[in-house]
Amino acid sequence: MVRNRNQVLDEQASSGQKAADRVASIVGSWRFIIIQSVLLMFWVLLNISGWVFKWDPYPFILMNLVLSTQAAFTAPIIMMSQNRQAERDRLESHMDFEIDRQAEEEIRAIKEQLEAQNQALLHIHQLLLDLHTSKKEAE
């Protein structure tokens, strides 16, 4: 029986694995990169041009801390998602192997049936030749 590998993996996935896949898909998008770049530029502009309240003056140590913290959490989450993708690839490979094995068995059965049909046709052909030969001899 052929099963949808994505459905199999979704059934087996824990909520943490699903969350890791979601985070990896968000963080690995152009939308995230553009939004983060705009926020960082906004942060820098506010802290460079702010006269009254600079919460993170140059060299932006707080921004550095925020980005380092984000990287410290994002990297392992992306690794979890990559591990899940490797698991998906292994399952896909195993399912492909099973399908290939079943197809090979079916092809082998078809070849045996065709060989039996060929033998039967050869036997029928020989009987027809014998009948034709005996008919000619009788005339």
C-alpha positions in Angstrom: 0.0 0.0 0.0 1.4 3.4 -1.0 1.1 6.1 1.7 1.6 9.8 1.5 4.9 10.4 3.2 4.0 13.9 4.2 0.9 12.6 5.9 3.0 10.0 7.7 5.5 12.6 9.0 2.7 15.0 10.0 1.1 12.2 12.0 4.4 11.5 13.7 5.5 15.1 14.3 5.4 16.5 17.8 4.3 20.0 18.5 8.0 21.0 19.0 8.9 19.6 15.6 6.1 21.4 14.0 7.1 24.7 15.7 10.7 24.2 14.6 9.6 23.7 11.0 7.4 26.9 11.2 10.2 29.0 12.7 12.7 27.7 10.1 10.3 28.6 7.3 9.7 32.1 8.7 13.4 32.9 9.5 14.5 31.4 6.2 12.3 33.8 4.1 13.0 37.1 2.3 10.1 38.6 4.2 11.9 38.0 7.5 15.2 39.3 6.2 13.6 42.5 4.9 11.6 43.2 8.0 14.6 42.5 10.3 16.8 44.8 8.1 14.2 47.6 8.3 13.9 47.2 12.1 17.7 47.3 12.5 18.0 50.4 10.3 15.2 52.0 12.3 17.0 51.1 15.6 20.3 52.6 14.3 18.6 55.8 13.0 16.7 56.3 16.3 19.8 55.9 18.4 22.0 58.0 16.2 19.6 60.9 15.7 17.9 60.7 19.1 18.8 63.8 21.2 16.9 63.1 24.4 16.7 59.4 24.9 19.3 57.0 23.4 18.6 53.6 24.8 21.4 52.0 22.8 24.1 54.5 21.8 26.8 53.7 19.3 28.3 50.9 19.1 24.8 49.5 19.7 25.7 46.9 22.4 22.0 46.2 23.2 21.3 45.6 19.5 24.3 43.3 19.4 22.9 41.4 22.4 19.4 41.1 20.9 20.9 39.8 17.6 23.2 37.4 19.4 20.3 36.1 21.5 18.2 35.7 18.4 21.0 33.8 16.7 21.5 31.6 19.8 17.9 30.4 19.7 17.4 30.4 15.9 20.4 28.2 15.0 19.3 25.2 17.2 15.7 25.5 16.0 16.8 25.5 12.4 19.0 22.5 13.1 15.9 20.7 14.6 14.0 21.5 11.4 17.0 20.2 9.3 17.0 17.0 11.3 13.3 16.6 10.7 14.0 17.1 7.0 16.7 14.4 7.1 14.2 12.1 8.8 11.7 13.0 6.0 14.3 12.1 3.4 15.1 8.8 5.1 11.4 7.9 5.2 11.0 8.9 1.6 13.9 6.7 0.6 12.5 3.7 2.6 9.1 4.1 1.1 10.6 4.4 -2.4 12.6 1.2 -1.7 9.4 -0.6 -0.7 7.5 0.6 -3.8 10.5 -0.5 -6.0 10.5 -3.9 -4.3 6.8 -4.4 -4.9 7.1 -3.2 -8.5 10.0 -5.7 -9.0 7.8 -8.6 -7.6 4.9 -7.6 -9.9 7.2 -7.3 -12.9 8.7 -10.8 -12.1 5.1 -12.2 -11.9 4.2 -10.6 -15.2 7.4 -12.0 -16.8 6.5 -15.5 -15.6 3.0 -15.1 -16.9 4.3 -13.9 -20.3 6.7 -16.8 -20.5 3.9 -19.2 -19.7 1.8 -17.6 -22.4 4.7 -17.8 -24.9 5.1 -21.6 -24.1 1.3 -22.1 -24.6 1.4 -20.2 -27.9 4.4 -22.2 -29.1 2.5 -25.4 -28.2 -0.6 -24.2 -30.0 1.6 -23.2 -33.0 3.2 -26.6 -33.0 -0.3 -28.3 -32.9 -1.5 -26.1 -35.8 1.7 -27.0 -37.8 1.1 -30.7 -37.1 -2.5 -30.4 -38.0 -1.6 -28.5 -41.2 1.0 -31.1 -42.1 -1.3 -34.1 -41.4 -4.0 -32.3 -43.5 -1.5 -32.0 -46.4 -0.5 -35.6 -46.1 -4.1 -36.7 -46.2 -4.8 -34.9 -49.4 
